Amino acid sequence: MTAEGGQRRFEGRVAIVTGSTADPSIGRSCATRLAREGASVVINGRSADQLAAAERQLAAEGYPVAAVQGDLEDDVTVPALVTTALERFGRLDLVVNTVGGAPYAGPLDQLDRQGLLGTVSLNTWPTVSLIHEAMARGLADGDGGAVVNISSGSPNKTTASMAAYAAAKAALNALTRTIAADAGRRGVRVNAVSPGLTKSSGTRGIWEADGGQGAGSHLLLGRLTEADDIAAAVLFLLSDDAKAITGVLIDVDGGNHLQSGGWSPFAGGAS
C-alpha cells in the first residue's frame, strides 16, 4: 500500500502499535498499513499465538517487525515496547494507542465503583503511560513525533449499558487535547480517531452472520465501518500530510454522529 503518487509516507520511521494482533482489528490494520508504507513496526498483544501469527504475516511480506507480548496494564509492558523499538530499530517516531474496552457493559443501576473506575483506567492509563515513556525516551527527539489514540463514538450517545465506556472515552478525548497542547511545544502531535461500530474480532457476533449488512443499514452511509477505514484515518494523522494538525478528534463512523442521538447495537436500535 502506497500513498498518492506512489510515495511511501513512513520510510525510515519506527512505530509502536498497541493491541495489534487480533484479526481483524483496528490495531492489526494500522500495523500492516504502516509497514506497507515503509515503517518498521513494533506490534503488541496479550495472546502469544495471535502475536506470533501477526509477526509471521508481516515478516513473510518482507517488513521489519518486532513483537512484544504483554498486557498494557502491566507496568513492565510499556517500557518493553519502547526498549524494543530503540534496540531493534534505533529510534521511535510514531505511536498508535488502540488498547481499550468495556470491562463493564450492563445495567446502569448495577454499575459499581470498580466497574466504572476499572473501565476508565483501561481506556486511559495505558495510553498516558506509553506517551509518557515514548516522550521521555526519544519520541520528541527526531523530526517530530506523532501519536494517535483510538477513542469511540460512545461519548455522543446515551446508551445506558455503555455508560462506563462512554465516560472512559470522554476522558480519553480530554486527555488527547490536553496532552496535545503540552506535547506540541516539543514538536509532537497528538490526535485521536473515533470509530463507530467497526468490523473487528471484538464485534464479530454483531456482523459475522450477514457480513455487517444489518448493522450497516442503520448508518447514514449504509455500510459497516471496516478496520481499514479506521487505519486510513490513523495513517493520515500520523503522516506529514497532517503536519499542521494536533489535538483533533476525527469521527470515522459511517456518518453515525450526524444522526439524531446516533445508533447503538447495545440498545436495541436506540441511542
C-alpha positions as YAML, in Angstrom:
chain: A
units: angstrom
residues:
- id: 1
  name: MET
  ca: [0.00, 0.00, 0.00]
- id: 2
  name: THR
  ca: [1.48, 3.32, -1.07]
- id: 3
  name: ALA
  ca: [0.32, 6.86, -0.67]
- id: 4
  name: GLU
  ca: [-0.88, 9.04, -3.53]
- id: 5
  name: GLY
  ca: [1.84, 9.41, -6.12]
- id: 6
  name: GLY
  ca: [3.49, 6.13, -5.13]
- id: 7
  name: GLN
  ca: [5.39, 7.61, -2.17]
- id: 8
  name: ARG
  ca: [5.88, 5.57, 0.99]
- id: 9
  name: ARG
  ca: [4.94, 8.10, 3.66]
- id: 10
  name: PHE
  ca: [6.70, 6.37, 6.56]
- id: 11
  name: GLU
  ca: [10.01, 5.33, 5.04]
- id: 12
  name: GLY
  ca: [12.64, 5.23, 7.79]
- id: 13
  name: ARG
  ca: [10.10, 5.78, 10.58]
- id: 14
  name: VAL
  ca: [9.57, 3.49, 13.56]
- id: 15
  name: ALA
  ca: [6.10, 2.89, 15.01]
- id: 16
  name: ILE
  ca: [4.63, 1.20, 18.07]
- id: 17
  name: VAL
  ca: [1.06, -0.09, 17.64]
- id: 18
  name: THR
  ca: [-0.57, -1.49, 20.75]
- id: 19
  name: GLY
  ca: [-3.30, -4.12, 20.61]
- id: 20
  name: SER
  ca: [-2.26, -5.03, 17.08]
- id: 21
  name: THR
  ca: [-2.60, -8.81, 16.83]
- id: 22
  name: ALA
  ca: [-6.28, -9.81, 16.59]
- id: 23
  name: ASP
  ca: [-7.51, -10.30, 13.02]
- id: 24
  name: PRO
  ca: [-9.49, -8.34, 12.05]
- id: 25
  name: SER
  ca: [-8.77, -5.41, 14.35]
- id: 26
  name: ILE
  ca: [-8.01, -1.73, 14.15]
- id: 27
  name: GLY
  ca: [-4.54, -2.27, 15.58]
- id: 28
  name: ARG
  ca: [-3.70, -5.05, 13.12]
- id: 29
  name: SER
  ca: [-4.81, -2.91, 10.18]
- id: 30
  name: CYS
  ca: [-2.79, 0.07, 11.43]
- id: 31
  name: ALA
  ca: [0.35, -2.02, 11.88]
- id: 32
  name: THR
  ca: [0.02, -3.67, 8.47]
- id: 33
  name: ARG
  ca: [-0.60, -0.43, 6.61]
- id: 34
  name: LEU
  ca: [2.27, 1.34, 8.37]
- id: 35
  name: ALA
  ca: [4.62, -1.49, 7.42]
- id: 36
  name: ARG
  ca: [3.44, -1.43, 3.81]
- id: 37
  name: GLU
  ca: [4.18, 2.30, 3.68]
- id: 38
  name: GLY
  ca: [7.74, 1.85, 4.89]
- id: 39
  name: ALA
  ca: [7.65, 1.90, 8.69]
- id: 40
  name: SER
  ca: [9.41, -0.54, 10.98]
- id: 41
  name: VAL
  ca: [6.71, -1.67, 13.38]
- id: 42
  name: VAL
  ca: [6.63, -2.91, 16.97]
- id: 43
  name: ILE
  ca: [3.42, -4.87, 17.49]
- id: 44
  name: ASN
  ca: [1.83, -5.92, 20.76]
- id: 45
  name: GLY
  ca: [-0.82, -8.24, 22.11]
- id: 46
  name: ARG
  ca: [-1.67, -10.41, 25.10]
- id: 47
  name: SER
  ca: [-2.07, -13.69, 23.19]
- id: 48
  name: ALA
  ca: [1.22, -15.38, 22.31]
- id: 49
  name: ASP
  ca: [-0.42, -17.27, 19.44]
- id: 50
  name: GLN
  ca: [-2.03, -14.19, 17.89]
- id: 51
  name: LEU
  ca: [1.17, -12.20, 18.34]
- id: 52
  name: ALA
  ca: [3.23, -14.86, 16.60]
- id: 53
  name: ALA
  ca: [0.74, -15.07, 13.73]
- id: 54
  name: ALA
  ca: [0.78, -11.30, 13.21]
- id: 55
  name: GLU
  ca: [4.58, -11.21, 13.32]
- id: 56
  name: ARG
  ca: [4.83, -14.08, 10.80]
- id: 57
  name: GLN
  ca: [2.43, -12.36, 8.42]
- id: 58
  name: LEU
  ca: [4.35, -9.10, 8.39]
- id: 59
  name: ALA
  ca: [7.75, -10.81, 8.21]
- id: 60
  name: ALA
  ca: [6.55, -13.01, 5.34]
- id: 61
  name: GLU
  ca: [5.72, -9.86, 3.37]
- id: 62
  name: GLY
  ca: [9.28, -8.66, 3.97]
- id: 63
  name: TYR
  ca: [8.54, -5.95, 6.51]
- id: 64
  name: PRO
  ca: [10.72, -5.15, 9.55]
- id: 65
  name: VAL
  ca: [8.68, -6.11, 12.61]
- id: 66
  name: ALA
  ca: [9.29, -6.82, 16.28]
- id: 67
  name: ALA
  ca: [6.77, -8.29, 18.71]
- id: 68
  name: VAL
  ca: [6.22, -7.62, 22.42]
- id: 69
  name: GLN
  ca: [3.78, -9.79, 24.32]
- id: 70
  name: GLY
  ca: [2.06, -8.27, 27.31]
- id: 71
  name: ASP
  ca: [-0.91, -6.54, 28.88]
- id: 72
  name: LEU
  ca: [-0.65, -2.74, 28.72]
- id: 73
  name: GLU
  ca: [-2.00, -2.55, 32.27]
- id: 74
  name: ASP
  ca: [1.11, -4.45, 33.40]
- id: 75
  name: ASP
  ca: [3.80, -1.93, 34.34]
- id: 76
  name: VAL
  ca: [6.57, -3.85, 32.54]
- id: 77
  name: THR
  ca: [4.94, -3.91, 29.10]
- id: 78
  name: VAL
  ca: [5.13, -0.22, 28.25]
- id: 79
  name: PRO
  ca: [8.90, 0.12, 28.89]
- id: 80
  name: ALA
  ca: [9.43, -3.11, 26.95]
- id: 81
  name: LEU
  ca: [7.68, -1.67, 23.90]
- id: 82
  name: VAL
  ca: [9.86, 1.43, 23.82]
- id: 83
  name: THR
  ca: [13.04, -0.53, 24.58]
- id: 84
  name: THR
  ca: [12.27, -2.93, 21.73]
- id: 85
  name: ALA
  ca: [11.74, -0.06, 19.28]
- id: 86
  name: LEU
  ca: [15.05, 1.56, 20.25]
- id: 87
  name: GLU
  ca: [17.11, -1.63, 20.39]
- id: 88
  name: ARG
  ca: [15.73, -3.20, 17.20]
- id: 89
  name: PHE
  ca: [15.27, -0.12, 15.03]
- id: 90
  name: GLY
  ca: [17.26, 2.67, 16.70]
- id: 91
  name: ARG
  ca: [14.53, 5.29, 17.09]
- id: 92
  name: LEU
  ca: [10.86, 5.94, 17.77]
- id: 93
  name: ASP
  ca: [8.66, 8.27, 15.70]
- id: 94
  name: LEU
  ca: [5.05, 7.10, 15.84]
- id: 95
  name: VAL
  ca: [2.69, 5.66, 18.46]
- id: 96
  name: VAL
  ca: [-0.80, 4.24, 17.91]
- id: 97
  name: ASN
  ca: [-2.76, 3.51, 21.09]
- id: 98
  name: THR
  ca: [-5.62, 1.10, 20.43]
- id: 99
  name: VAL
  ca: [-5.94, -0.63, 23.80]
- id: 100
  name: GLY
  ca: [-9.32, -0.16, 25.47]
- id: 101
  name: GLY
  ca: [-12.60, -1.91, 26.02]
- id: 102
  name: ALA
  ca: [-15.69, -2.20, 28.15]
- id: 103
  name: PRO
  ca: [-14.98, -4.43, 31.17]
- id: 104
  name: TYR
  ca: [-18.40, -3.40, 32.44]
- id: 105
  name: ALA
  ca: [-21.26, -3.28, 29.97]
- id: 106
  name: GLY
  ca: [-24.57, -3.71, 31.69]
- id: 107
  name: PRO
  ca: [-27.47, -2.06, 33.52]
- id: 108
  name: LEU
  ca: [-26.64, 1.39, 34.82]
- id: 109
  name: ASP
  ca: [-28.19, 0.67, 38.19]
- id: 110
  name: GLN
  ca: [-25.72, -2.20, 38.67]
- id: 111
  name: LEU
  ca: [-22.62, -0.19, 37.80]
- id: 112
  name: ASP
  ca: [-20.34, -0.15, 40.84]
- id: 113
  name: ARG
  ca: [-17.18, 1.74, 41.72]
- id: 114
  name: GLN
  ca: [-14.84, -0.92, 40.34]
- id: 115
  name: GLY
  ca: [-16.85, -1.26, 37.14]
- id: 116
  name: LEU
  ca: [-16.58, 2.45, 36.49]
- id: 117
  name: LEU
  ca: [-13.00, 3.09, 37.60]
- id: 118
  name: GLY
  ca: [-11.70, -0.11, 36.01]
- id: 119
  name: THR
  ca: [-13.21, 0.85, 32.67]
- id: 120
  name: VAL
  ca: [-11.85, 4.39, 32.85]
- id: 121
  name: SER
  ca: [-8.41, 3.07, 33.79]
- id: 122
  name: LEU
  ca: [-8.25, 0.57, 30.91]
- id: 123
  name: ASN
  ca: [-9.16, 3.21, 28.36]
- id: 124
  name: THR
  ca: [-6.84, 5.94, 29.63]
- id: 125
  name: TRP
  ca: [-3.85, 4.80, 31.64]
- id: 126
  name: PRO
  ca: [-2.13, 2.52, 29.07]
- id: 127
  name: THR
  ca: [-2.30, 5.41, 26.58]
- id: 128
  name: VAL
  ca: [-0.99, 8.01, 29.03]
- id: 129
  name: SER
  ca: [1.74, 5.65, 30.26]
- id: 130
  name: LEU
  ca: [3.01, 4.87, 26.76]
- id: 131
  name: ILE
  ca: [3.03, 8.53, 25.75]
- id: 132
  name: HIS
  ca: [5.00, 9.35, 28.92]
- id: 133
  name: GLU
  ca: [7.54, 6.63, 28.17]
- id: 134
  name: ALA
  ca: [7.85, 7.44, 24.49]
- id: 135
  name: MET
  ca: [8.31, 11.17, 25.10]
- id: 136
  name: ALA
  ca: [10.94, 10.53, 27.76]
- id: 137
  name: ARG
  ca: [12.92, 8.18, 25.54]
- id: 138
  name: GLY
  ca: [13.12, 9.81, 22.16]
- id: 139
  name: LEU
  ca: [9.73, 10.40, 20.55]
- id: 140
  name: ALA
  ca: [10.32, 14.15, 20.70]
- id: 141
  name: ASP
  ca: [13.96, 13.98, 19.61]
- id: 142
  name: GLY
  ca: [13.56, 13.44, 15.88]
- id: 143
  name: ASP
  ca: [11.86, 15.35, 13.09]
- id: 144
  name: GLY
  ca: [8.60, 15.49, 15.01]
- id: 145
  name: GLY
  ca: [6.79, 12.56, 16.55]
- id: 146
  name: ALA
  ca: [3.11, 11.75, 16.19]
- id: 147
  name: VAL
  ca: [0.60, 9.89, 18.35]
- id: 148
  name: VAL
  ca: [-2.91, 8.73, 17.51]
- id: 149
  name: ASN
  ca: [-5.28, 7.43, 20.18]
- id: 150
  name: ILE
  ca: [-8.30, 5.28, 19.35]
- id: 151
  name: SER
  ca: [-11.41, 6.66, 21.00]
- id: 152
  name: SER
  ca: [-15.08, 5.88, 20.33]
- id: 153
  name: GLY
  ca: [-18.35, 7.49, 19.34]
- id: 154
  name: SER
  ca: [-19.86, 6.34, 22.66]
- id: 155
  name: PRO
  ca: [-19.46, 9.72, 24.43]
- id: 156
  name: ASN
  ca: [-22.00, 11.13, 21.93]
- id: 157
  name: LYS
  ca: [-24.62, 8.55, 22.89]
- id: 158
  name: THR
  ca: [-26.75, 7.88, 25.96]
- id: 159
  name: THR
  ca: [-26.70, 4.08, 25.84]
- id: 160
  name: ALA
  ca: [-27.25, 3.10, 29.49]
- id: 161
  name: SER
  ca: [-25.35, -0.19, 29.27]
- id: 162
  name: MET
  ca: [-22.27, 1.62, 27.94]
- id: 163
  name: ALA
  ca: [-22.18, 4.48, 30.47]
- id: 164
  name: ALA
  ca: [-18.80, 3.50, 31.95]
- id: 165
  name: TYR
  ca: [-17.26, 3.07, 28.49]
- id: 166
  name: ALA
  ca: [-18.65, 6.41, 27.31]
- id: 167
  name: ALA
  ca: [-17.21, 8.12, 30.39]
- id: 168
  name: ALA
  ca: [-13.85, 6.45, 29.79]
- id: 169
  name: LYS
  ca: [-13.64, 7.54, 26.16]
- id: 170
  name: ALA
  ca: [-14.76, 11.06, 27.07]
- id: 171
  name: ALA
  ca: [-11.83, 11.14, 29.49]
- id: 172
  name: LEU
  ca: [-9.52, 9.91, 26.73]
- id: 173
  name: ASN
  ca: [-10.74, 12.67, 24.43]
- id: 174
  name: ALA
  ca: [-10.00, 15.30, 27.09]
- id: 175
  name: LEU
  ca: [-6.58, 13.79, 27.71]
- id: 176
  name: THR
  ca: [-5.80, 13.79, 23.99]
- id: 177
  name: ARG
  ca: [-6.44, 17.52, 23.70]
- id: 178
  name: THR
  ca: [-4.56, 18.35, 26.89]
- id: 179
  name: ILE
  ca: [-1.55, 16.16, 26.04]
- id: 180
  name: ALA
  ca: [-1.52, 17.65, 22.53]
- id: 181
  name: ALA
  ca: [-1.25, 21.15, 23.98]
- id: 182
  name: ASP
  ca: [1.68, 20.11, 26.14]
- id: 183
  name: ALA
  ca: [3.49, 17.84, 23.65]
- id: 184
  name: GLY
  ca: [3.19, 20.32, 20.79]
- id: 185
  name: ARG
  ca: [5.80, 22.53, 22.41]
- id: 186
  name: ARG
  ca: [8.24, 19.67, 21.90]
- id: 187
  name: GLY
  ca: [7.23, 19.03, 18.31]
- id: 188
  name: VAL
  ca: [4.98, 16.03, 18.96]
- id: 189
  name: ARG
  ca: [1.45, 15.92, 17.53]
- id: 190
  name: VAL
  ca: [-1.31, 14.06, 19.38]
- id: 191
  name: ASN
  ca: [-4.68, 13.30, 17.80]
- id: 192
  name: ALA
  ca: [-7.48, 10.76, 18.06]
- id: 193
  name: VAL
  ca: [-9.79, 8.79, 15.81]
- id: 194
  name: SER
  ca: [-13.31, 7.98, 16.97]
- id: 195
  name: PRO
  ca: [-14.64, 4.79, 15.34]
- id: 196
  name: GLY
  ca: [-18.24, 3.85, 15.23]
- id: 197
  name: LEU
  ca: [-19.20, 0.18, 15.31]
- id: 198
  name: THR
  ca: [-16.40, -1.47, 13.35]
- id: 199
  name: LYS
  ca: [-15.98, -4.95, 11.89]
- id: 200
  name: SER
  ca: [-13.40, -6.44, 14.24]
- id: 201
  name: SER
  ca: [-12.80, -9.56, 16.27]
- id: 202
  name: GLY
  ca: [-14.42, -7.95, 19.29]
- id: 203
  name: THR
  ca: [-17.68, -7.21, 17.46]
- id: 204
  name: ARG
  ca: [-17.82, -10.40, 15.41]
- id: 205
  name: GLY
  ca: [-21.09, -11.51, 16.99]
- id: 206
  name: ILE
  ca: [-22.83, -8.44, 15.60]
- id: 207
  name: TRP
  ca: [-21.69, -8.64, 11.97]
- id: 208
  name: GLU
  ca: [-20.48, -12.15, 11.15]
- id: 209
  name: ALA
  ca: [-23.82, -13.74, 10.24]
- id: 210
  name: ASP
  ca: [-24.65, -11.26, 7.47]
- id: 211
  name: GLY
  ca: [-21.31, -9.60, 6.81]
- id: 212
  name: GLY
  ca: [-22.48, -6.48, 8.60]
- id: 213
  name: GLN
  ca: [-25.40, -5.67, 6.30]
- id: 214
  name: GLY
  ca: [-27.94, -5.45, 9.11]
- id: 215
  name: ALA
  ca: [-25.86, -3.22, 11.35]
- id: 216
  name: GLY
  ca: [-24.67, -1.19, 8.37]
- id: 217
  name: SER
  ca: [-28.23, -0.44, 7.33]
- id: 218
  name: HIS
  ca: [-28.65, 1.72, 10.43]
- id: 219
  name: LEU
  ca: [-25.80, 4.02, 9.39]
- id: 220
  name: LEU
  ca: [-26.05, 7.09, 7.20]
- id: 221
  name: LEU
  ca: [-23.64, 5.71, 4.58]
- id: 222
  name: GLY
  ca: [-25.38, 2.33, 4.61]
- id: 223
  name: ARG
  ca: [-22.39, 0.15, 5.41]
- id: 224
  name: LEU
  ca: [-20.49, -1.00, 8.46]
- id: 225
  name: THR
  ca: [-17.09, 0.57, 9.07]
- id: 226
  name: GLU
  ca: [-14.07, -1.64, 8.35]
- id: 227
  name: ALA
  ca: [-10.87, -1.74, 10.40]
- id: 228
  name: ASP
  ca: [-9.04, -0.45, 7.31]
- id: 229
  name: ASP
  ca: [-11.29, 2.62, 7.27]
- id: 230
  name: ILE
  ca: [-10.04, 3.50, 10.75]
- id: 231
  name: ALA
  ca: [-6.43, 2.72, 9.81]
- id: 232
  name: ALA
  ca: [-6.64, 5.07, 6.83]
- id: 233
  name: ALA
  ca: [-7.59, 7.97, 9.09]
- id: 234
  name: VAL
  ca: [-4.91, 7.00, 11.62]
- id: 235
  name: LEU
  ca: [-2.18, 6.96, 8.96]
- id: 236
  name: PHE
  ca: [-3.29, 10.34, 7.66]
- id: 237
  name: LEU
  ca: [-2.93, 11.83, 11.16]
- id: 238
  name: LEU
  ca: [0.48, 10.19, 11.61]
- id: 239
  name: SER
  ca: [1.76, 11.40, 8.25]
- id: 240
  name: ASP
  ca: [3.29, 14.67, 7.16]
- id: 241
  name: ASP
  ca: [0.03, 15.31, 5.31]
- id: 242
  name: ALA
  ca: [-1.30, 16.23, 8.77]
- id: 243
  name: LYS
  ca: [1.80, 18.07, 9.99]
- id: 244
  name: ALA
  ca: [-0.28, 21.13, 10.97]
- id: 245
  name: ILE
  ca: [-2.95, 19.12, 12.80]
- id: 246
  name: THR
  ca: [-2.88, 18.36, 16.51]
- id: 247
  name: GLY
  ca: [-5.43, 17.97, 19.28]
- id: 248
  name: VAL
  ca: [-8.28, 16.89, 16.98]
- id: 249
  name: LEU
  ca: [-10.76, 14.00, 17.05]
- id: 250
  name: ILE
  ca: [-11.87, 12.56, 13.70]
- id: 251
  name: ASP
  ca: [-15.14, 10.60, 13.56]
- id: 252
  name: VAL
  ca: [-14.93, 7.55, 11.30]
- id: 253
  name: ASP
  ca: [-18.35, 6.02, 11.80]
- id: 254
  name: GLY
  ca: [-20.31, 5.91, 8.56]
- id: 255
  name: GLY
  ca: [-22.00, 9.18, 9.50]
- id: 256
  name: ASN
  ca: [-23.50, 7.87, 12.74]
- id: 257
  name: HIS
  ca: [-22.53, 11.04, 14.62]
- id: 258
  name: LEU
  ca: [-24.75, 13.05, 12.24]
- id: 259
  name: GLN
  ca: [-27.86, 11.08, 13.11]
- id: 260
  name: SER
  ca: [-30.02, 12.22, 16.00]
- id: 261
  name: GLY
  ca: [-28.54, 10.51, 19.03]
- id: 262
  name: GLY
  ca: [-26.70, 8.01, 16.85]
- id: 263
  name: TRP
  ca: [-27.42, 4.29, 16.62]
- id: 264
  name: SER
  ca: [-26.06, 1.68, 19.00]
- id: 265
  name: PRO
  ca: [-26.40, -2.11, 18.72]
- id: 266
  name: PHE
  ca: [-26.29, -2.28, 22.52]
- id: 267
  name: ALA
  ca: [-29.60, -0.51, 23.00]
- id: 268
  name: GLY
  ca: [-31.96, -2.38, 20.71]
- id: 269
  name: GLY
  ca: [-31.66, 0.25, 18.00]
- id: 270
  name: ALA
  ca: [-31.87, 3.24, 20.33]
- id: 271
  name: SER
  ca: [-29.02, 5.55, 21.22]
...
